[in-house]
Amino acid sequence: MSQSYPPLWRPDIHADRRPALLARGRIKAALRRWFEARDFIEVEAAILQLSPGNETHLHGFSTSLIDDAGAGHPYYLHTSPEFAAKKLLAAGEPRLFDFARVFRNRERTALHHPEFTMLEWYRAGENYDALMDDCAALLAEAARAAGASVLRWRGAEVDPFAAPERLTVQDAFRRHAGIDLKRTIAADLYLDRPALAADAAEAGIRVAEDDNWSDIFSRILSERIEPELGRGRATILCEYPISEAALARPKPGDPRVAERFELYACGVELANAFGELTDPAEQRRRFEADMDEKQRIYGERYPVDEDFLAALAVMPQASGIALGFDRLVMLATGARRIEDVLWTPVAEPGRGGR
């Protein structure tokens, strides 16, 4: 049974929430100033898209666009402004950012909401290491704007002014699960599911018969790794297996891993970054593989945005990142759940407005 909350329009309830909401505005203004001072252009990606994205476990909201002749055409609310932003990189924009309202179905927890704000930014011609430096700077900016000396969630704390720890996925699996992950990834990128399953079982992690390699990887990550990240200072978890980085390019010198990192604070994932893949043929292959997996698991698949693939062919080398803005506000204000930092949360089914 879902927890019952009082209506947020009640003046007494709003008065309790208002300090965090005002801090949200100050944080957004501070981050906007930070980007503008570094010659980033703020853009506004269209929410209606031909494809919501093609990652296996992301679920879009569908709708229909009615043309002048009365015919309906399937459209989706985007799960990220990524496709639109990369088209702008192809068009020639060198640095851009977007406070985008995005939509993801099947997601509602203390850290998830069906509609939320994604802060995405891109640097053309720059390595993804630059994004790591950006993350460190933005944590400090958010804390200063909120008047916070620490980021806090569920008893964990992070110093937002301390340099983040940089930790590879390989080292994280060794440290927190006692697993040599790369042992299960062959040079030809074959994923040794039995080997990883055996390692997980030895570490006391449940493995189902129908779990594939990625399922086992994700369970180890969520159960043993993520809760330990971002304690005392933020953690940048980098060099993900290439199979777990749908839109990232391989890392030079080791094609088994990708130029992907995630930012964690207080055990909470705040951001996901890529050294962007610019090979349209490889991107199509990955999209189709992910949609085959979505079809197998959920019985549905989404169309591929052909215009995006065409733009990818002329897009310059770039790095990009998506940061959960609402989560950052939560940690900077000490909020308990994401709804505490949303002005008007989406109503839950059968409960009317909040």
C-alpha positions in Angstrom: 0.0 0.0 0.0 1.4 3.4 -0.9 2.0 5.9 1.8 -0.7 8.6 2.2 0.4 12.3 2.1 -1.7 15.3 2.8 -2.6 17.7 -0.1 0.3 19.9 -0.9 -1.9 22.9 -1.5 -2.7 23.2 2.2 -1.0 26.4 3.5 0.6 24.7 6.5 2.1 21.9 4.2 3.3 24.4 1.7 5.0 26.5 4.4 7.0 23.5 5.4 8.0 22.7 1.8 8.7 26.3 0.7 12.3 26.7 1.9 13.5 23.7 -0.2 11.5 25.0 -3.2 13.1 28.4 -2.9 16.5 26.8 -2.6 15.7 24.9 -5.8 15.3 28.2 -7.6 18.6 29.6 -6.2 20.4 26.5 -7.2 19.1 26.6 -10.8 20.0 30.3 -11.1 23.5 29.6 -9.8 24.1 26.7 -12.2 22.8 28.7 -15.1 25.2 31.5 -14.3 28.1 29.0 -14.0 27.3 27.6 -17.5 26.9 31.0 -19.1 30.2 32.3 -17.7 31.8 29.4 -19.6 30.2 30.2 -22.9 27.6 27.5 -22.9 24.3 28.3 -24.7 21.1 27.3 -23.0 18.8 25.4 -25.4 15.2 24.0 -25.1 14.8 20.6 -26.6 11.3 19.7 -27.9 9.5 17.3 -25.6 7.5 15.5 -28.3 9.8 13.1 -30.2 9.6 10.3 -32.7 11.4 8.0 -30.3 11.7 8.3 -26.5 15.1 6.7 -26.6 16.3 3.1 -27.1 17.6 1.9 -23.8 16.3 -1.5 -22.6 14.9 -0.5 -19.2 13.7 3.1 -20.0 9.9 3.4 -20.5 8.4 6.3 -22.4 5.0 7.9 -22.4 3.2 7.6 -25.7 0.8 10.0 -27.4 -0.5 10.8 -30.9 0.1 13.8 -33.1 -2.9 14.6 -35.3 -2.0 16.2 -38.6 -4.1 18.5 -40.7 -5.8 15.6 -42.5 -6.9 14.1 -39.2 -4.5 11.2 -39.3 -2.7 10.2 -36.1 1.0 9.6 -35.8 2.7 8.0 -32.8 4.9 10.3 -30.8 6.5 10.1 -27.4 7.5 12.3 -24.5 11.2 12.2 -24.4 13.1 10.4 -21.6 16.1 12.7 -22.2 16.9 15.7 -24.4 20.0 13.7 -25.7 18.9 13.1 -29.3 17.9 16.7 -29.8 21.1 18.0 -28.1 23.3 15.9 -30.3 21.5 17.2 -33.4 22.4 20.7 -32.2 26.1 19.6 -31.9 25.9 18.3 -35.4 24.5 21.7 -36.4 27.6 23.4 -35.0 26.8 24.4 -31.4 30.1 23.8 -29.4 28.8 24.0 -25.8 25.2 23.7 -24.7 23.0 22.9 -21.7 19.3 22.3 -21.1 17.2 22.2 -17.9 14.9 19.7 -19.6 11.6 18.4 -18.3 11.7 14.7 -19.1 9.3 11.8 -18.6 9.8 8.2 -17.6 7.1 5.6 -17.1 7.2 2.9 -14.4 9.3 5.1 -12.1 8.1 6.4 -8.8 10.1 6.0 -5.6 11.8 8.4 -3.1 14.4 9.0 -5.9 12.2 8.7 -9.0 9.3 10.6 -10.4 7.4 10.2 -13.7 8.2 13.8 -14.6 11.4 15.4 -13.5 14.2 17.9 -14.5 17.3 16.6 -16.3 20.2 19.0 -16.5 22.2 17.9 -19.6 25.3 19.6 -21.0 27.6 18.9 -23.9 31.2 19.9 -24.8 32.1 19.4 -28.5 35.8 18.5 -29.1 36.5 17.9 -25.4 37.3 14.7 -23.5 34.9 13.4 -20.9 37.4 14.1 -18.2 36.3 17.8 -18.5 32.8 16.7 -17.4 34.3 15.2 -14.2 35.7 18.6 -13.3 32.3 20.2 -14.2 30.6 17.8 -11.7 32.9 18.8 -8.9 32.3 22.5 -9.5 28.5 22.1 -9.8 28.3 20.2 -6.5 30.0 23.2 -4.8 27.8 25.7 -6.6 24.6 23.9 -5.6 25.7 23.7 -1.9 26.6 27.4 -1.8 23.3 28.4 -3.4 21.4 26.3 -0.9 23.5 27.6 2.1 24.6 24.0 2.8 27.9 22.8 4.2 27.1 19.1 3.4 25.0 17.1 1.0 22.8 14.7 3.0 20.4 11.8 2.4 19.3 9.0 4.7 22.1 9.5 7.2 24.9 9.7 4.7 26.8 12.9 4.2 29.2 14.3 1.5 31.5 17.3 1.6 30.5 19.1 -1.6 33.7 21.1 -1.7 36.0 18.0 -1.5 37.5 16.6 -4.8 35.5 13.6 -5.8 37.1 10.1 -5.7 37.6 8.6 -9.1 37.0 4.8 -9.1 36.9 2.4 -12.0 34.0 -0.1 -12.1 36.7 -2.9 -12.1 38.2 -1.6 -8.9 34.8 -1.0 -7.3 33.8 -4.6 -8.0 37.0 -5.8 -6.4 36.7 -3.6 -3.4 33.1 -4.0 -2.5 32.2 -7.4 -3.9 35.5 -9.3 -4.3 34.8 -9.9 -8.0 37.3 -9.6 -10.9 34.8 -8.3 -13.4 37.1 -8.1 -16.4 37.8 -11.8 -16.0 34.3 -12.3 -17.4 34.7 -10.1 -20.4 36.8 -11.5 -23.3 38.9 -9.5 -25.7 36.4 -10.1 -28.4 33.7 -8.7 -26.0 32.1 -12.1 -25.3 30.4 -11.9 -21.9 31.0 -15.0 -19.7 27.7 -15.3 -18.0 28.5 -18.6 -16.1 31.7 -17.1 -14.7 30.0 -13.9 -13.4 27.1 -16.0 -12.0 29.5 -18.1 -10.1 31.3 -15.1 -8.7 28.0 -13.5 -7.7 26.8 -16.6 -6.0 30.1 -16.9 -4.1 29.7 -13.3 -2.9 26.2 -14.2 -1.6 24.2 -12.5 -4.4 21.1 -14.2 -5.7 21.2 -15.2 -9.4 18.1 -16.3 -11.3 18.3 -18.9 -14.0 17.1 -16.5 -16.7 19.4 -13.7 -15.6 21.8 -12.7 -18.4 25.3 -11.2 -17.8 23.9 -7.6 -17.7 21.2 -8.6 -15.2 23.8 -10.1 -12.9 26.1 -7.0 -13.3 23.3 -4.7 -12.4 22.3 -6.7 -9.3 25.9 -6.7 -8.0 26.1 -3.0 -8.8 22.9 -2.1 -7.0 23.3 -4.4 -4.0 27.0 -4.1 -3.2 28.6 -1.2 -5.0 26.2 1.8 -5.2 25.3 1.9 -1.4 29.1 2.3 -0.7 29.7 5.2 -3.2 29.8 8.9 -2.3 30.5 8.6 1.4 32.3 11.6 2.8 33.1 12.9 -0.7 31.5 12.3 -4.0 32.5 9.3 -6.2 33.0 9.3 -9.9 32.5 5.6 -11.0 34.1 5.3 -14.4 35.1 2.8 -17.2 31.9 0.8 -17.4 31.8 -2.4 -19.5 31.1 -1.5 -23.1 27.9 -3.6 -23.0 26.5 -1.2 -20.3 27.2 2.0 -22.2 24.7 2.2 -25.0 25.8 5.6 -26.4 29.4 5.8 -25.3 32.6 5.2 -27.3 35.1 2.5 -26.3 38.0 3.6 -24.1 41.3 3.8 -26.1 43.6 0.9 -25.2 40.8 -1.3 -23.7 37.7 -1.9 -25.9 36.1 -3.9 -23.1 35.2 -0.7 -21.3 33.6 2.5 -22.4 34.1 6.2 -21.7 31.3 6.3 -19.3 31.1 7.5 -15.7 28.4 8.1 -13.1 28.5 10.6 -10.3 27.4 9.4 -6.8 26.8 11.3 -3.6 25.4 9.7 -0.4 24.9 6.4 -2.3 22.6 8.3 -4.8 23.4 8.3 -8.5 23.3 12.0 -9.6 24.7 12.0 -13.1 25.6 9.7 -16.1 28.2 10.8 -18.6 29.6 9.6 -21.9 32.4 10.2 -24.3 29.9 10.2 -27.1 29.7 7.5 -29.7 29.7 9.0 -33.2 29.6 5.9 -35.4 26.0 5.7 -36.7 26.3 2.0 -37.9 27.5 0.9 -34.4 24.9 3.0 -32.8 22.2 1.4 -34.9 23.5 -2.0 -33.9 23.3 -1.2 -30.2 19.9 0.3 -30.5 18.5 -2.8 -32.3 20.2 -5.1 -29.7 18.6 -3.1 -26.9 15.2 -3.1 -28.5 15.4 -6.9 -29.0 16.1 -7.2 -25.3 13.2 -4.8 -24.4 11.0 -6.9 -26.6 12.1 -10.1 -24.8 11.6 -8.6 -21.3 8.7 -6.2 -21.7 7.0 -7.2 -25.0 7.5 -3.8 -26.6 10.0 -1.8 -28.6 10.5 1.8 -29.7 11.3 3.2 -33.1 14.8 4.4 -34.0 15.1 8.1 -34.7 16.6 7.9 -38.2 17.2 11.7 -38.2 19.3 11.3 -35.1 21.5 8.6 -36.8 21.9 10.8 -39.8 23.1 13.7 -37.6 25.4 11.4 -35.7 27.4 10.8 -38.9 28.4 14.5 -39.0 28.5 15.2 -35.2 31.9 16.2 -33.9 33.7 14.2 -31.2 32.0 15.4 -28.0 31.3 14.5 -24.4 27.9 14.8 -22.7 26.3 14.3 -19.3 22.8 14.1 -17.8 22.4 15.1 -14.1 19.2 14.6 -12.1 18.6 18.2 -11.0 15.8 17.3 -8.5 18.1 14.8 -6.8 20.9 17.3 -6.5 18.3 19.7 -4.9 17.2 16.9 -2.5 20.8 16.4 -1.3 21.5 20.1 -1.0 18.4 20.7 1.1 18.3 17.5 3.1 14.9 16.5 1.6 13.6 13.0 2.3 12.1 12.3 -1.1 12.0 13.8 -4.6 8.4 15.1 -4.2 9.6 17.4 -1.4 11.6 19.5 -4.0 8.9 19.6 -6.8 6.5 22.5 -6.8 3.6 20.4 -8.1 4.3 16.6 -8.2 2.4 14.4 -10.6 -0.8 13.1 -9.0 -0.8 9.4 -8.1 -3.5 7.3 -9.9 -6.8 7.3 -8.1 -5.8 10.0 -5.6 -6.6 13.2 -7.4 -4.2 16.2 -7.2 -1.5 16.7 -4.7 
